[in-house]
Amino acid sequence: MATPKTSSKKGLSITPLADRIVVEPRAREEVSASGIIIPDTASREKPEQGTVVAAGPGKYDDGQLVPMTVKVGDVVLFSKYGYDDVKIDGVEYLILPESSVLAIL
């Protein structure tokens, strides 16, 4: 059986398995759109948005590969608590299953 190809950001040294994706979280702004300064405690909240930098091939269901809906470059909205933090080459990323993605923005 041939292995399905995966997608990843150039230079990223990780390939997620099955239906998992690697997300680079978006940095929180320190000043809101209306000019209100956001305190340090709010900026430490868990991220909810990010850019997909790598995607696995998909998940097998009854022997058939179900391809991924999200792709590299998509900006996604995801569950606050459905991911694992990892540090790769000094950069922080999140690894989560596609089922934790709530929407593509």
C-alpha positions in Angstrom: 0.0 0.0 0.0 1.4 3.4 -1.0 1.7 6.0 1.7 -0.4 9.1 1.1 1.4 12.4 0.7 1.2 15.0 3.4 1.5 18.8 3.1 3.8 21.0 5.3 5.3 24.4 5.4 8.7 24.6 3.7 11.4 23.9 6.2 9.1 22.5 8.9 10.6 19.3 10.3 7.3 17.6 11.3 4.7 15.5 9.5 1.5 15.0 11.4 -0.2 11.6 11.3 -3.7 10.6 10.3 -6.2 13.5 10.7 -3.9 15.8 12.7 -2.8 19.3 11.7 0.0 21.5 12.9 -1.1 25.1 13.6 1.0 28.2 14.1 -1.1 30.3 16.6 -1.9 33.9 15.8 -0.2 36.4 18.1 -2.6 38.4 20.3 -2.7 42.1 19.8 -1.8 44.2 22.8 -4.2 47.1 21.7 -7.7 46.4 20.6 -9.2 47.8 17.4 -10.9 50.5 19.5 -7.6 51.5 21.1 -8.1 49.8 24.5 -4.8 48.4 25.9 -5.2 44.7 26.7 -3.6 43.7 30.0 -0.9 41.0 30.3 -3.3 38.5 31.9 -5.6 38.6 28.9 -2.7 38.1 26.5 -1.8 34.8 28.2 -5.2 33.2 27.4 -5.1 30.1 25.3 -5.1 30.8 21.5 -8.2 30.1 19.4 -7.0 31.0 15.9 -4.0 30.1 13.8 -2.6 29.2 10.4 -2.3 25.6 9.3 1.4 24.8 8.5 1.2 21.0 8.1 -1.6 18.5 7.6 -1.7 14.7 7.8 -3.1 12.6 5.0 -6.5 12.0 6.6 -8.2 9.3 8.6 -9.1 5.8 7.6 -12.7 4.8 8.0 -13.7 1.2 7.0 -10.5 0.9 5.1 -11.1 4.0 3.0 -9.0 7.2 3.4 -11.1 10.2 4.2 -9.1 13.2 3.0 -8.6 16.3 5.1 -10.9 19.3 4.8 -8.3 21.8 5.9 -5.1 22.5 4.0 -1.8 24.2 4.6 -2.3 28.0 4.6 -5.9 27.9 5.9 -6.6 30.2 8.9 -8.7 28.2 11.3 -10.7 28.8 14.5 -10.3 25.9 16.9 -11.3 24.7 20.4 -9.3 26.3 23.2 -8.6 22.9 24.9 -8.4 20.4 22.0 -4.6 20.6 21.2 -1.1 19.8 22.4 1.7 22.5 22.6 5.0 21.6 20.9 8.2 23.5 20.2 10.0 22.8 17.0 13.2 24.5 16.1 12.5 27.1 18.8 9.0 28.0 17.4 5.8 27.1 19.3 3.1 25.2 17.4 -0.1 23.4 18.2 -1.0 19.9 17.1 -4.7 19.1 17.0 -7.1 16.7 15.3 -9.1 18.1 12.4 -12.2 17.5 14.6 -11.1 20.3 16.9 -11.3 22.8 14.1 -14.5 24.8 14.4 -14.3 26.8 11.2 -12.0 28.0 8.4 -11.8 31.8 8.4 
